[in-house]
Structure formats: C-alpha cells, structure tokens
Amino acid sequence: MAHIPITPQAEAEPAVVRDIQHYMRPGLLQLPSLPPLSLYVHLPWCLKKCPYCDFNSHEAHGDGAGDNGVPEQRYIDALMADLEAALPLIWGRTVHSIFIGGGTPSLFPPAAIDRLIGDIRARLLLAPDCEITLEANPGTFEKDRFRAFRAAGVTRLSVGVQSFNDQHLKALGRVHDRSQALAAVEEAAASFDTYNLDIMYALPGQTPQELEQDMLTALAFKPPHISIYHLTIEPNTYFAKFPPAIPEDDQAYAMLDRITEMTGQAGMARYEISAYAQPGHQCFHNTNYWQFGDYLGIGAGAHSKLSFAHRVVRQVRFRDPGRYMDNALAGRAVAQDEDVRRAELPFEYMLNALRLRGGFALQDFMDRTGLPLTTIAKGLKAAESKGLIERDLTHVRPTERGFDFLSDLQELFLAD
C-alpha cells in the first residue's frame, strides 16, 4: 500500500471531527454503489529500524508496559477508540479483509493479537471468509508462536524473509539470519493454509546467481504466495544518507525477469506487478487496494480511503505513536481528512488498477470513481498507441511492455 508523506504542519492539530452528514452531503461524483471494505491496523514498533525502511516504524526501547517494551494494552485501547469514532463512516458495511501491518506486528504476543481481533469482531460485521493477515518477521519467531497467532484468529501470515543469504540480511540491517528465516518459513507452512513470503532483490552487492539461490530456497517450500520488492533508496532513510552500491537498473530488470521465469515454472502466476501466487492464494486485501476498494486504516500514521455516494475521502491518523494514543483516546485520531479532487481520481484509480495483470473493467472505473469514461478516453488512446495497454469494449489490460514501463503508463492519466 502506498505511503503518503505527511508534513509536520499537517499534524499540528487534529482534523475537525465531522458529523456523518458532512460526508453524505451532495457533491460532484455519482457512485452507484460502494466497493468492498477492508480494515488496516498499524502496529508501529520494531526490534530495530531497517536502513532502507521509510514506513512509520519505531524501535521498541524497553520502556513500554509489555515485556517487549511496547505499551500493548494502551495501544489496543487507542485502536478501539479510533475504530469506534470511525464506525459511523462505515456503518452497516461488511469487512472482507483485515491486515495487521507495521512495524513488526509479531512483536505483540499472541494474547494481545487475540484481544485485538476479538475487539474488532465485537465492533464490525466481518464476512464469513474474512481474510485476516498478520505481518511477521523471523527475528521475532519462536516455536509455536505462529500456531498461537493462528489460534487467535489470523488466517494468513506474511513473513518478511527478504533474503536467505546471511551477508545480504546483514547489509539490510535485518535482525534475523538464514537459519531463523528457514525455521520461520517451516513454521508458517505447518501452521497456515496460506501464507506469503516477502523477498527483496537488487540488494547491495547481490549477484544474479545469489538472487537465483534465494529464489530456489524460497520455492523449495512451495509457498502459496511470494511478494517481490526491488530495493529502492527512499528519502529520509539511513540508506539515503549513506547509499550502498546496488545493482544497475539493467541488471535489476534481468533479476526480475528471472524471478518471473522461476515462479512461473513453479506454477505461480504474476497477478500483480510485485506479487506471485499459486491458484486460489492471491491476497484479497492487497487486491482490494489495487481494485480501488475501500479501506479504513487505524493506528499510528494509518491511511484510509472511504467512498460515499458523492465523494471519495482520504484520511491520515497521527504518525507519532505517543501523539496517536493521546489523540485517539480523546476521540481525535485523524490528522488529515479531505476529499479526493475530481481531477485526481483517474490517476489515483490507474495508479492502482494498472498494477494488476488482469487490468480492470471499464464499468468498475465508473462505479468506483463516479466518473464517466470520457475522463480517461484521452489517456487510454495514448496508452494504446504506445503499446502499453490492450482493450476491448469492457476491459483494459496492461501489455508486457505496459508492465515493464508501468510508471510511464500511469502518468498518462495525470490531470492536465
């Protein structure tokens, strides 16, 4: 999911707490129906901040109430206050997926995750097949811990392996080593019917042969799903200040081609630009993002995108965990709250939908943006002439070239 930078000024004061009537008032859009709704829960603490990470994560320094140095109970209290304040905005809607991300959510003990999921169930209508994903890192792994998360109600684990090479794990600042990564994947496979492995490529000093070895090790587990991430140097990270030597773009492209080839040989389909899955194991939560579905985000720095009859709204929670807890417990967790401008909706939609191998239905564009097809006609014509998409009367799909030059394709839909 995209992380939108927040300026300090934007967080100076809580956003105005609005009555539900504010969101229901007449507007320029006409949404005939509301898309599926997901819930994102952000748990912001880590054992150690990775040098490449620009997510809202904070090292646990041992000064919290829990054994892990994290104020678990107060934070969950704040999450529930945040959720209750947001309930009028999603009243009566079914939640189809929950994603507990971070940070390192597996720092929280299974009892805390059990309480969190139970408290959410008490407040929301969950679909019978609701997908509940928890991000976990091998550095917080201990035997039977994953099994206890399953017992708490988690249905899908996302394991942040990144690499099975000790040298590369050290370069990435990871707190686990190869043996811990192998043990964690074995436990995930034994405890869950479906799980995801995160693998990074184009790492400092990584050769094509080392990348291939990482993939052979991962694929030996026959994982249901693999998410692949190109190491990028993000602003305001340690790597931005002290950039490591990473493979050139051409070599990185070749690595990605090899990943796609190897996963394909293992029966995995590339259904999204960075996601490969066995049949039936696509991640619903992330797919809902890419299909421009709705999501309520609770927790420090969490983002929401919510649809109403005449508008699409984005919200951001307070980023600092301490400020977030104080404000959420006072009923004021939201730092930013604004409508997505009509002119920006086509680009926002394409930024997501064109990441999918299957593209999107034209009807879905109209249903989820409330806009007519004329608003994207110019962009579609340009994309087709450049060989970046193929389309028929009902669907638009990125071509192989469109996938390779995805940013160029998406930019064709920027507002003039």
Residue pairs with C-beta under 8 A, 6 or more apart in sequence:
1 40
1 286
1 289
1 295
1 303
2 303
2 351
3 54
3 55
3 56
3 303
4 303
4 314
4 316
6 301
6 316
6 319
6 335
6 336
10 316
10 335
10 336
11 318
11 319
11 320
11 323
11 335
14 318
14 327
14 332
14 333
14 334
14 335
15 315
15 332
15 334
15 335
15 336
15 337
16 337
17 85
17 331
17 332
17 334
18 337
20 88
20 89
20 91
23 89
23 306
23 308
23 311
23 313
24 308
24 309
24 310
25 310
26 310
27 310
27 311
27 339
28 310
28 311
28 342
29 310
29 311
29 312
29 342
29 345
29 369
29 370
29 371
30 309
30 310
30 370
31 307
31 308
31 309
31 310
31 312
31 367
31 368
31 369
31 370
32 366
32 367
32 370
33 367
34 93
34 294
34 307
34 308
35 288
35 291
35 292
35 293
35 294
35 307
35 367
35 368
36 96
36 288
36 293
36 294
37 90
37 93
37 94
37 95
37 96
37 293
37 294
37 295
37 296
38 95
38 96
38 97
38 98
38 99
38 284
38 285
38 288
38 289
38 293
38 294
38 295
38 296
39 95
39 97
39 98
39 99
39 120
39 124
39 295
39 296
39 297
39 298
40 98
40 99
40 101
40 285
40 295
40 296
40 297
40 298
40 299
40 302
40 303
40 304
41 79
41 98
41 99
41 100
41 101
41 116
41 120
41 297
41 298
41 299
41 302
42 56
42 101
42 102
42 103
42 297
42 298
42 299
42 300
42 301
42 302
42 317
43 75
43 100
43 101
43 102
43 103
43 104
43 105
43 107
43 108
43 299
44 56
44 57
44 58
44 102
44 103
44 299
44 300
44 301
44 321
45 57
45 58
45 59
45 60
45 64
45 68
45 69
45 70
45 102
45 103
45 104
45 107
45 321
46 57
46 58
46 59
46 60
46 102
46 103
46 104
46 107
47 59
47 60
47 104
47 107
47 137
47 139
47 140
47 175
48 59
48 173
48 175
49 57
49 58
49 59
49 173
49 238
50 172
50 173
50 174
51 172
51 173
51 237
51 238
51 239
51 242
52 172
52 173
52 231
52 232
52 233
52 234
52 237
52 238
52 239
53 234
53 237
54 234
54 235
54 236
54 237
55 102
55 103
56 103
56 300
56 301
56 319
57 102
57 103
57 104
58 103
58 321
60 68
60 69
60 70
60 107
61 69
62 69
63 69
64 70
64 71
64 72
65 71
65 72
65 73
65 74
66 72
66 73
66 108
66 109
66 112
67 109
68 107
68 108
68 109
70 107
70 108
71 325
72 108
72 109
72 112
73 112
74 325
75 321
75 325
76 112
76 115
76 116
76 119
77 329
78 324
78 325
78 328
78 329
78 333
79 116
79 119
79 298
79 299
79 328
80 119
80 123
81 328
81 329
81 331
81 333
82 298
82 299
82 317
82 328
82 333
83 120
83 123
83 124
83 296
83 298
84 123
85 328
85 331
85 332
85 333
86 296
86 298
86 304
87 123
89 296
89 306
90 124
90 294
90 296
90 306
92 125
93 125
94 125
94 126
94 127
95 124
95 125
95 126
95 127
95 130
96 127
96 130
96 131
96 284
96 288
97 130
97 131
97 132
97 133
97 284
97 285
97 288
98 117
98 120
98 126
98 130
98 131
98 132
98 133
98 285
99 133
99 135
99 285
99 286
100 113
100 116
100 132
100 133
100 134
100 135
100 154
101 135
102 135
103 135
104 135
104 136
104 137
104 139
104 140
104 160
105 113
105 134
105 135
105 136
106 134
106 135
106 136
106 137
106 140
106 141
106 145
106 149
107 140
108 116
110 145
110 148
110 149
110 151
110 152
111 152
113 134
113 149
113 152
113 153
113 154
114 151
114 152
114 153
117 132
117 152
117 153
117 154
118 153
120 126
121 153
130 155
131 155
131 156
131 283
131 284
131 285
132 153
132 154
132 155
132 156
133 154
133 155
133 156
133 157
133 158
133 196
133 283
133 285
134 149
134 154
134 156
134 157
134 158
135 158
135 160
136 146
136 149
136 157
136 158
136 159
136 160
136 184
136 188
137 159
137 160
137 174
137 175
137 176
137 184
138 159
138 160
138 161
138 176
138 180
138 181
138 183
138 184
138 185
139 174
139 175
139 176
139 180
141 176
141 180
141 183
141 184
141 187
143 187
144 187
145 187
146 157
146 184
146 187
146 188
146 191
146 192
147 187
147 190
147 191
149 157
149 191
150 191
150 192
154 192
155 192
155 193
155 194
156 192
156 194
156 195
156 196
156 283
157 188
157 191
157 192
157 195
157 196
158 195
158 196
158 198
158 227
159 184
159 185
159 188
159 195
159 196
159 197
159 198
160 198
161 181
161 184
161 185
161 197
161 198
161 199
161 218
162 168
162 169
162 172
162 174
162 198
162 199
162 200
163 169
163 172
163 174
163 181
163 199
163 200
163 203
163 214
164 178
164 181
164 182
164 213
164 214
164 217
164 218
165 178
165 206
165 210
165 213
165 214
166 177
166 178
167 205
168 203
168 204
168 205
168 206
168 210
168 214
169 176
169 177
169 178
169 181
171 203
171 204
171 205
171 244
172 200
172 203
172 204
172 231
173 238
176 184
182 217
185 197
185 218
185 221
185 223
186 221
188 195
189 195
189 221
189 223
194 224
194 225
194 281
195 223
195 224
195 225
196 223
196 224
196 225
196 226
196 227
196 283
197 218
197 221
197 223
197 225
197 226
197 227
198 226
198 227
198 229
199 214
199 215
199 218
199 226
199 227
199 228
199 229
199 259
200 228
200 229
200 230
200 231
201 211
201 214
201 228
201 229
201 230
201 231
201 252
201 255
201 256
201 259
202 230
202 231
202 246
202 247
202 251
202 252
202 255
203 231
203 246
203 247
204 231
204 244
204 245
204 246
205 244
205 245
206 246
206 247
206 255
208 251
208 254
208 255
208 258
211 255
211 258
211 259
212 258
212 262
215 258
215 259
215 262
215 263
216 262
218 226
219 262
219 263
219 266
222 266
222 278
223 278
224 277
224 278
224 281
225 268
225 275
225 276
225 277
225 278
225 281
225 282
225 283
226 263
226 268
226 275
226 276
226 277
227 274
227 275
227 276
228 256
228 259
228 274
228 275
228 276
229 274
230 252
230 256
230 274
231 246
233 239
233 240
233 243
233 246
234 240
246 252
247 255
253 404
259 276
260 270
260 276
263 270
263 276
264 270
267 278
267 279
268 276
268 277
268 278
269 276
269 277
269 278
269 279
269 357
270 276
270 357
271 277
271 282
271 287
271 356
271 357
271 358
272 282
272 286
272 287
272 290
272 355
272 356
272 357
273 355
273 403
273 406
274 355
275 282
275 283
275 286
277 283
287 356
288 294
288 295
289 295
289 352
290 352
290 353
290 355
290 356
291 352
291 353
291 356
291 360
291 364
291 368
292 348
292 349
292 352
292 353
292 364
292 368
292 369
293 368
294 305
294 306
294 307
295 303
295 304
295 305
295 306
296 304
296 306
297 303
297 304
297 315
297 317
298 317
298 333
299 317
299 324
300 317
300 318
300 319
300 320
300 321
300 324
300 325
301 316
301 317
301 318
301 319
301 324
302 316
302 317
303 314
303 315
303 316
303 317
304 313
304 314
304 315
304 316
305 312
305 313
305 314
305 340
306 312
306 313
306 315
307 313
307 368
310 370
311 339
311 340
312 339
312 340
312 345
312 369
312 370
313 337
313 338
313 339
313 340
314 336
314 337
314 338
314 339
314 340
315 334
315 336
315 337
316 334
316 335
316 336
317 324
317 328
317 333
317 334
317 335
318 324
318 327
318 328
318 333
318 335
319 335
324 333
327 333
327 335
340 348
342 371
343 415
344 415
345 369
345 370
345 371
345 375
346 369
346 371
346 375
346 376
346 379
346 413
346 415
347 410
347 413
347 414
347 415
349 360
349 365
349 368
349 369
349 413
350 376
350 379
350 409
350 410
350 412
350 413
351 410
353 359
353 360
353 364
353 365
354 360
354 389
354 398
354 402
354 406
354 409
354 410
355 406
357 397
357 398
357 403
358 395
358 397
359 389
359 395
359 396
359 397
359 398
360 395
360 396
361 394
361 395
362 373
362 393
362 394
362 395
362 396
363 394
365 371
365 373
365 376
366 372
366 373
369 375
376 413
379 412
379 413
380 389
380 391
380 396
382 412
383 389
383 402
383 409
383 412
384 390
384 391
386 401
386 408
387 399
387 401
387 402
388 398
388 399
388 401
388 402
388 405
388 408
388 409
388 412
389 396
389 397
389 398
389 399
389 402
389 409
390 396
390 397
390 399
391 397
398 406
398 409
402 409
